Amino acid sequence: MDILLGIAATILEQLQKPTLAFLIAGMVLAAAGSKLAVPDPAYKLIVMLLLLKVGLSAGISVREADLVALAVPALLAAAVGIAIVLLGAGSLARLRGVGREDALATAGLFGAVSASTLAAGMAMLDDAGIASEGFIGALYPFMDVAALVTAIVIAKLGMARNAAAAGAAGGTMALGGGPRLGGVEKGLVPGILAETARSPAISALLAGIGIGLFARPDAVFDSFYEPLFRGLLSILMLVMGMEAWARLSEMRRVAHAYLAYGLLAPLVHGLLGLGAGVAAHHLTGFSEGGIVLLAVMAASSSDISGPPTMRGALPGANPSAYVGTSTGLGTPVAILAIPLWIALAGWAVG
């Protein structure tokens, strides 16, 4: 009974946080027939500012870290982010009735990282007296960006294949008209990668990372981007809530698939992160606390960088699928699982 009460309390706490509260408010407004709308140019500006902030924060974190000690866990974190998306592409995206673009956007958010969940993990480690590396925060962008870019590339690759197949079926030349290797047109994957890098969402994210890494934008970051961030994110979530309500009917037939994924994926992903942390421990002496936090990052799902990135790069994906599943289900499970990762990490290095 205590466990059930704990789960209910955690879910209620998540509902009261701005990310979900504004999303739900948008859904309520849409359900009531509200005419509220954010002009498209303003919306695009909000998304650009949000992603520049996320990129700047990531670049500054990496710049200030010990790059030698960071290298191995950073590469493992990126590998975990990519693996989570590939798992989603091989599981959720293959279920009947689940849209592939929706599934990949959901997997991308689950592969990315929740800053609030990571902060909760750090607080629990402090309470338990377990130390961790000072550069742990710098691992965030490696897992985050790797997962988001992988999800977007796979989704766009699938859309390009479908477009090429439709063109061929209609008697027109397939995309590019070039030779094909293993069923994939030669040059298609590099083209998709280049297109993804040039897309507004990823361009803003990469620009922020580059500026944060190679310049000194701390003053403008602290005075402009950081104070605006939460307010801009709340507007984004309000708009996404209205969109989610308009497309909620698309999920009714497959809601059970997202429910199962939201409840089980954080545990599977956390085990991947735990395994990567144990590998880093044996390779470089990565700490017990570091192992726990790598598992926490892998188990979490993005509530900050992910939604605007997916909205900008995959506008056809359904927000009620990827935001509802990740923030509404995945986040509470990830937070409740933190004691599990503490116990397993202690056993692994004990």
N, C-alpha and C positions, 0 to 999 in steps of 0.2 A: 504494500500500500504506500509506503514511504517513497518507493521508487516512482510509482505512478504520480504521486503528488509532486515529486521533484521534476518530472518531465513536464507536467502541466504548468508548474511555476516558471520553468525555463521558456516554454512556448509563449506564455503570457508576457514574460519580460521582453522577448523578441518582438512581439506584436506592438509593444509600446515604444520600441526604438524607432528613430526617424525613417530608416530604410523601409521597413514594412508599414509603419503608420501612414506615411504619405502614399505608398502604393495602394493601401486599402482605401484611403481617402479618395484617391483618383477613381477607384472602382465604384465607390459609393456615388460619387458625382456623376459618373457615366450611367450608372443604373437609374439615377434620378432624372436623367435626360438633360443634364446641365449643358449649356452652350460654351462653357469655359474652353479656351484653346490657347496654346502658346504658338505664336507665329514661327514658321519653319526657320527663318534666318536666326531668330533668337534661340531656338532650340539647338541649332547647329553650333552657335557660339558657346552655349552652355556646355555642350559635349566636348568641344575643343578645349575649353578652359579646364574642365575636369581632368581630361587625359593629359594635358600639359602638366597639371599639378601632380598627378600620379607618376608621370615620367620623371619629373624633377626630383620628387622624393626618392624614387628608386636610384637615380643617378647619384644623388648626394650620399645615400647610404652606402653604395658600392665604393664611391670615391674615398670615404672615410674609413673603410674597412682594411684589415690586414690582408692584402691580396694573396699572399702566399698561403696563409692558413685558410683563406676563403675558397681557394680554387677547387679542392676535391668535394667538399659538401655542396658548393654552388653547382658544379656539374651534375652531381647526384640529384640535387633539387630540381634542376631543369629536366633531367631524365624522368623523374617521378611525374612532373607536370605533363610531359608528353605521353607517358604511359597511361595516365588517368584518362586522357582524351581518347587514346586508342582503345582502351577498355570500354569507354562509352560508345565509341563507334562500332564496336563489336558486340555490344549487348543492347543497350537502350535503343540505338538507331536501327536495330534489326527487328524490333518487335512490331507486330502487325498493327497498322493504324498510326504509329508514331512517325511524324514527319522527320526526315533525316536532318533538315536544317534546324528544327526545334531541338532534336536530340543532341546535335553537336554543340549548339549554343549552351545547352544544359551541361554537357560534359565539360565544355570550356570553363564555365563558371565553377564547376566542382574541381577542376584542375588548378584554377587560380586560387588565390589566398584571401582569407578574411582577416583584416587587421584586428578587428575586435576579438575574434577567436584566439588569434596569436597573443594578444594582450592578456586575455583570460588565462592562457596557458602559462605565460610568464609570471602572472600573479600567483597561480597555484604552485609553481616551482619555488617562488620566494617563500610562500607559506610553509612549504615542505623543507626548506633549507637546502635545495638542490641547485648547484651553480651551473651556469651555461656560458658559452662564449659571448663576448661583447658584440661580435659581428652578426649575430643571428638575424637581426632585422635586415641585414643586407642580402640574406638568402631569399627573402620575399620576392624581389623582382625576377630572379632567375626562374623560379617555379611559375610565377604569375604570367610573365610574358611568354614563356615557352608554351604553356597550356593554351592561352588565348590565341596566339598565332597559329598553333597546330590545329585548333578547332576551326578557325576561319579558313585556313588553307584547305583542309579536307572538305569542308562544306562547299567552298568555291570550286574545288576540283570536281566534286560530284555534280554541281550545277553546270559546269562546262561540259562534262561528259554527256549529261542529259540533253544539253542544247545541241551538241554535235550529233548525238543519236537521232534527235528529232529532225535535224537538218538532213541527215542521211536518209531517214525514212521518207522525207518529203521530196527526195530526189535532188537535193542540193548538196554541195560539197561540204564535208565535215569541217569543223573548226580548224582553220589554218591550212587544210588540205595536204598536210605533210605526211611523211611515213609514220607508221605506228609500231610501237615496240611493246609487246606483251599486252596488247589491247588498249594501250594509252598512247595517244599521239605524241610523237617526239617533240619536245619543246613545250608541251602543255604545262608540266609541273613548274619549270622555271618561270613561265609566263604568269602562272597563278601566284607564285611567290613574289614576283615583281609587282603584280597588281595589288597584292595584299599590302606590301610595304608602302605603296603609293596611295593607298586608301586614306581618306581623311582621319579615321580613328587611329590606325596604326602609325601614320605619319606623325600625328601629334604626340603619341606615346613615345615613339622613337626619338623625336626631336627633344622632348623633355629629358629623356634618359641621357642623350648626348650632351645637352647643356649642363645637366646636373653633374655629369661625370667629368667633363673637360673644362668647365668654366666655374665661376663662383657666383651662382645666382641666389645665394642664401638670403640676401636682403630683400629682393623682390618676392622670393618664396614666402618669407615670414610675414611681410607686410601686405601682400596682395593675394597670393594663391591660397595660403593656409586659412586666413580668416573667411574667404569667400566659399571655401570648398563645401562645407556642410549645407549651407543655404542653397547653393547651386544643385547639389545632389538631391535635395528635397524636391526641387522643381522637376528634375529629371524623373524621379520616382512617381510624382503626381501624374505626369504625362504618361508614363509607362503603365500606371494603374488604369487610366482611362482606356489605353490601347488594350490592356489585358482583358478588361470587361467586354470590350467589343469582340474579342476573339475567344472568349471563354468557352463558347459552344464547341469549338474545335477540339477541346480537351476532354469533353464529357465521355467519349467512347474509350479513351485510353488513360483516364485519370489513375487507374490502378497501377499502370506501368510506372508513372512518375512517382506515385506513392511508394512503391517498392524500391525504386532507385534512390529516392531521397532518404529512405530509412537505412538501406543497406550500404550504399556507396561510401559514406563517410568511414565506415568501419573497414571496408576493403582498402580504401585509399590510405587510411591511417596505417594499416599494416605495411603497405608499400613504403610509406615514409619511414616507418620504424625500421624496416629492413635496410633502407638506404642509410639511415643514421648508424645502424650497427656496422655496416660496411665501412663508413667513414671512421668509426671508432677504431676498427682494426687497422685501417690504413694510416690514419693520422693522429689517433688518440682523441678523437672527437668526444666531447664530454657526455655524461649521462643526461644532463639537462638539454644538451644540444640534440640528442636522439629524440627526447620527448617532444621538443619544439618542432623538429622536422616532421614527426608524426602528426602533430597538431596542425601544421600548415597543410600537409597532404590531406588530412581529414576535413579541413575547412572548405568553405565555398565562398567565392568572392561576393562581397556586398558593396564594393567601392569601384574598383577598376573594371570589373567584369561587365556590369549592366550597360554603362555607356559605350564600352568597346563593342559589345555585341549589337547594341542598337545602331551604332554607326556603321559597322562592317557587315552585319547580317540583318538588314531591316525587315526581311521577310520572316524572320523567326518570331515565334509567339512569346511575348514577355510573360504571359500567365504560365507558360511551361517552364522557362528557364529561371525566372526570378522567383516564382512561387515555389518551385521545387528546391532550389538552392537555399534561399533565405528562409522560406517558411518551414522547410523540413530538415534540410541538411545542416543548417547552423545549430539548431538545438541538439541534434544528435552529436555533432562534432564537439560541442561544449561538454555535454554529458559524458563523452568518451575520454576526456582528458585524464581522469584518474586511472583509466585502463592503460593508457600509454605510459604513465608514470610507473605503474606496477610492472609492465612488461619490459621497460627499459632497465629498471633495477634488476630484474631477473636476467636480462641479456648480458649485462656487464658485471654482474655479481660473481 
